[in-house]
């Protein structure tokens, strides 16, 4: 049997490789969508996606995290939980579709937007049904299976969407291709759940529904706050400034969304581990929490610094020069991501230790405040308002979780987390400035290498990192690697 550290390493590697593949496929798909739709239609497409995303919490009501947490603690619950959650989500799918349809009707969108919203409802709802099974896979540590599902979904979506765009089907082809792949993957996850984790779909339990609602509603309400500052602001931009402004902002936001594969892939692995440690080995939790946040910051800080310096090249490469007005929004949004990677871990940790209500208490007032500020300021300052708001939100969320977890005994060492990644970015930033006239195909790998070397020579690799590497590296290369650390 593999050790716990080795199991986590293998799981993380499997998910990470899959997510990197998804990231690359997503960027390629994004390029074709931007080219074939143009700024205005791209704005309509992204608005429809984010408009439905405002209601996404009603498709789930916080069931996903509770399902994974509880099955992680007792695998014998799998069929009972999966059955009840699936039936409940079907009911929520129908009810939420009705709510969104009513909101669409009273909003008086044009016909193209209405159709885009309708397809987005189907895609979001069906994806929510699939998460019942993927959440159970996560609890059973079936990360390699999750990786295959992730890559298959993104590859199939990319092929379908790009083919339909090239054939001239435009926005409708994009939505039809995405919807078809989503339905196929739902049926595939249903089949795999029966085969791999022996999940038998039986009758739902009304008692379990009540329990899931009781445990899940704080997560759901917290997610509603996230919706307010993530998606409502995007919708306000369309209402106030039009499709073109929304297209510019959402072009930058889409890049940030794709890059979240990094913290999401890590959280998929670490969440059930947090839940298990909280039950059996609480004394290890603080160390694991600090290490998890540290790993995210080691990635997010140089990514933010580098993106800010080459944002114009990234926009021109991933889209076209027509999208260059997106550059300031991208620079602000990637700055928010620098903190959000740590927040992903913090707000994944909270429900794992049964403190999900705190997320609700923080995100709702923050989300309401941000929505009000955006409503009042977008007309004057445009797409910089929602982008700046996200920077402020991530700082507030981090500070709130830092002080709250400190009171619970999970204190974070800020200097240990932030200082060395920031210092290692200085030579990397200098390189990017000096080589600003070269291709990003040279700049990005060169910057990554300089950052890695700087971090190494600053002794950013700690004792616990060496211990983990000693456990997980194959014997033939273990000694050769460790003697240089």
N, C-alpha and C positions, 0 to 999 in steps of 0.2 A: 504494500500500500504506500502511495506517495505521502510525504510529509505535508503538513498544513501549508507551510511556506511554498513548497514545490507545487502543490495543487493550485494555490492562488496564482503563482507565477504562470503555470500552464494555462489556466483559465483566462488570465489577463492577456497573455500573448495571443490566444485564440481569438478573443473578442477584439483586441486591438488590431490585429492583422485584418480581420473582417471589416472593422470600422474604417481603417485606412483605405481599404479597397472601396468601401462605400463612399468615402470622402472623395476619392479620385473620380469614381463614376458620377458622383453628384456634381462635381465641378465640370466634367465634360458635358453632362446633361444640361447644366445651367448655361453653358456657352451656346449650345444649340437653341435652347429656349429663347435666350436673349436675342440671338441673331434673327431667328425666324418670326418672333413676335414683335420686336421693336419695343421702344420705351413705353408707349401708351398701353398697348395690349399686355405687355409684361406687367404693367401696373394693375390692370384688371385681374389678371391671373393671380398675382400675389395678394391682391386685396381679397379675392374670394377665399383663398386659403386661410388668410389671417382673420377674416370675418368669421368663418366657421370655427377657427381656433379659439375665438373669444368664448364660444359655448362648449369647448371641448371637455371641460370639467364635468359637464352634465352627462357625457357619455360614460364617465368612469366613476365619479363621486369618490375618488380616493381609494377604490378597491384594489388597484394594482399593488401598491406597496404593502398593504395589509395581507393580501393573498400570499405574496412572496415571503413576508416576515413569518407568518404563522406556519406555512408549509415547511420553511427552513427549520423551524423548531420541532416539527413532527411530520415526517414524510407520509405517515399513514393517513393523514387528512386530505391527501391530494385529490382523490375522486370526489369527495364530499364538497370540498371548497371549489374545485373547478366547475362542477355541475351547477352549484348555486350561483357562482359568479357569472357563468355564461348566460343562464336564463335571466338573471337580473340585468345584465348588460344589454340583452336583446330588448327588454322592456325600456331601458333607458335610451337605446338607439331610436326606437320609434317615437318616444316622447320628445327627445331632443330634436329630432328631425322636424317634428311639428312646430316646436318653439322657433327654430331657425327659419322655417318656411314662413311663419307669421311675421317674424322680424324683417324678412326679405320683402314680403308683400307691402308692409307699411313704409318701407324705405324707398319704394318706387325706383328701384334700380332699372337700368335698361335690360333688354332681353339677353344680351350676351353675358352680362354680369349675373343675371338670374340663373342661367344654365351653368355657369362656372361655379356658383354657390351650390347648386343642386348636386353636381358631381363631387364637390368637396365634402358635402354632407355624407355621401355614400362612402367615400374613401376614408374619411376620419372615423365614421362609425364602424366600418368593417375592420379597420386597423385596431380599434378599441376592442373588438371581439377577439382578435388574434392575440392581444396582450394577456388574455386569460391564460392561454397555453404557454406563451413565452415567459410569463411570470412564474409559472409552475416549473418550466425548464430551468429558469434562473435559480429557484429554490433548490432544485435537485442537482445544481452545479453542472447542468448539461450545456456548458459554455461553447463547446465545439459544435454542438448541434445548433445553438443560437447563431454561431458564426456562419454556418452554412446557410441558414435561413436568411440572415441579413444580406449576405453577398448575393444569394439567388434573387432576392427581392429587388435589390438595387440594380443588378445586371439586367434582369428581365424588364424592369421599368425603363432603364436607359435605352435598351434595344427597341422596345415598343414605342416609346415617346419619340426618339430620334428618327426612327423609320417613318412614323406618321407625320412628323414635321417636314421631313424631306419630301414626302409624297404630296405635301401641300394641304394637309388637313388642319393646320393651324392650331388655334386654341382648343377646338373641340377634339382634335386628334390627341392632343396632349392629355386632356382630361379623360377621354375614353381609354387610352392606353394605360394610364395610371389606375383607373378604376378596375379594369380587367385583371391586371396583375395583382391588385389588392385582394380581389375575390379569390383568385387561384391560390394565393399564399395563405389565406384564411383556411381554405379546405385542406391545404397541405399541412398546416400546423395542427389541425384537428386530427388528421390521420397519424401524424408523428407523435402526438400526445398519447394516443391509444397504444402505439407500438413501443415507445421509448420509456415512458414513465407509468404505463398501465393505467392511464386516466380513463375511467369508465364514466360516460355521461349518464347519470341517473336522474331521479326526481330532485327538484330543488328543496332546500330546507328554509322554511319561513323564519324559523328561529335563527338560523345562520345569517339570513338577510338582515335581520335586526342587529345582530352583532357586527356585521360588516359595515352597516350604516353608522353605527355608534362609533366604531373605531376609525372609519374612513372619512367622516364628515370634516374633522379638523384639517386633514390633508386636502380635502376638496375645497374647503373655504380658503385655505392657504394658497392653493393653486389658482383660485379665483382672483386673489390679489396679484399673483404673477401675471395672469391674463390681462389685468387692467394696465399694467405698465409695459407689457411686452406687445400686446396685440391691439388693444383699444387705441393706443397712441397712433399706431399705423393706420387704423380705420379713420381716426380723426384727421389725419393728414390728407387722406383722399377726399373726405367730406369738405374740408376747408380749402385745400390747395389744388385738388384735382388729380387725375390719373397720372400725369407726367411726374409731378412731385412725388407721388406714392411710388412710381416706378423707380425713380432715383434712390429713394430711401430704402425700398425693399430689395434693390439690387445689392446694396451694402449689407442689409440685414440677412439676406439669404446666404451670403458668404459666412457670416458669423454663425448662422444656424447650422450650416454644414460642418463647421469646425467643432461644434459641440459633440461630435462623435467621440472626441478624445475623453472629456470628463464622463460622458454617458457610458462609454465602454468600461471605464474604470469602476464607475458606480455599480454597474451590473454585477461585477464580481465582488466588490467590497461590501455591498449592502447586506447580503445574507451572512457574510462573515461577521459584520458588526452585530447582527441579530443573535448569532450563535454565541459570540463572546459575552454579550450582555447577560445571557442565561447562564453560561458556564464559567467564564474567566474574566470577570469585570476588571480585574487589576491590569489586564493587558490593553484595555480599551483606549486609555489616554495615549499610550505610545503609538498604537495603530492609527488613531485619529491624527495625531501630529504628523506621522510619516506620510499618511495619505494626502493630507493638505500640502505638505512639502513637495511631494512628487508632482502634484498638479501645478504648483507655482513654478517649479523648475521648468515646466513646459510653457505655461501661459505667459510668464514675464518676458522671455525673449521673443515669443511669438507676437506679443503686443508691440514691443519696441521695434521689431523688424518690420511689421506691417505698417506702422505709422510712417516709417521712413520710405517705404516703397509702395505706398498705397496707390499712387497714380498709375504705376506700371501694372499693379495687380488688376485694377479695374479695366485698364485697356486690354490686358491679356485675357482675363476671364470673360469679359463682355466685348464691347467695342468702345472706340473713343467717344461715341455718342453718350456713354454712361459716365463720363468723367466728372460731371457735377456730383456724383455719388462719393467722391473722394473724402470730403470733410466728414460725412456721416460714417464712412468706414473707419476713419481714424479714431473717432469718438467711440464707436461701437466696439472696436477691438480693445480699446482702453478699458471698457466695462468688462470685457471677457477676461482680462487679466485677473480681476477679482472674482468673477463669476465661477471660474474653475474651482476655486477654493470653496465658494458657496455651494456648489453642487455637492461636495463632500459633506459640508456642515449640515445642510438641510436634508441630506440622505441619512446622516447619522442620527438626527433627532427622532424620526419615527422608529428607528431601530432600537432606541432606548425608551420608547413609549412617551416621547415628549413632542409629539406631532402638533399639539395644540399651540406651542410657542410659535411655530411657523405661521399659523393662522393669525395670531395676535399681531405679528410683525408685518406680514405681507398685505393684509387688507387695508389698514390705514395708509401704508406707503403707496399702495396701488391707487387708492382713491385720490390721494394728494397729487400723485403724478398725472393722473387723468385730468384733474382740474387745471393744473399748471399747463398741460399741453393744450387743452381747450382754449385757454386764455392767451397763450403765447405763440401758437403755431402760425396764426395769421400774420404775425409780425416778423418772426424769425425763421419760419419754414421748417425744413427737415432737420435743422440743427437742434431743435427743441426736443423731439423724442430721443435723439441720439444722446444728447447731454443728460436727459432724464435717466437713462439707463446707467450711466456712470454713477450718478448720485445714488440711485437705488442699490446698486451692488455694494457700494461703500456702506450704506445704512444697514443692509442685511448682514454684511460681514461683522460690523461693529456690534450689532444686536446679538448675534449668535456668540461672538467672542465673550462678551460680558456674561451672558446667560449660562453658557457652558462652564465658564470659570466658576460661577456660583455652585454648579453641580459637581465640581471637582475635576473637570476636564479642561484645565487651563492650557492655552496655546502659547508657545514661545515665539513671539513675533519676530524678534531679531534672528532667531535660528531659521525661520521660515522665509524671510524676505531678503535679508542683507546680501548673502552670497549670490543668489540669482541676479539681483540688480547690478552688483559690481561686475559680474561676469558678462553682463550685457554691454558694458562700456567699450571694450575693444571690438565687439561685434558691431555696435553702432558706428564706430569710427570706420570700420571696413565698408559698411554700406554707404556711408557718405563719400568716401574716397572713390568707390567704384560705381557711383551713381549713373555714370554714362554707359555702363555695361549691361548685358542682358540679365534679367532676373533668374534665368536658368543657371547662370554662374553665381549670382549674388546669394541666392537662397542656400544652396549647399555649402558655399564658402562661409557664410555667416553662421550656419549651424555648426560647422567644424570649429570655427574660432570660439564660439560660445562654449562648446563642449570642452575644448582644451583649457579655456580660461577657468571654467568651473572646476575642472580637475586640479589645476595647479593652485587654485585657492583652497584646496582640500574640502571641496563641497561634498565629497562622498564620505559619509559618516560611518562609525563603527557598526551600527545596525545594518547599514547597506551591505557592508562586507560580509556580515554573518548570513544575510539572506542569499547573497551571491554564492557563498560557500556551500549552502544547502541545495541550491537549484541548478548550478552549472554542472554540465556533464564532467565526469572524472578526467577524461583525456585533456581537457583545456582548462580545468579549474585552476591548477597551479600556475599556468602561464599567464592567466588573466590576473589572478590575485596578487602576484608578485609586483605588478605595476601599479597597484592601487594603494 
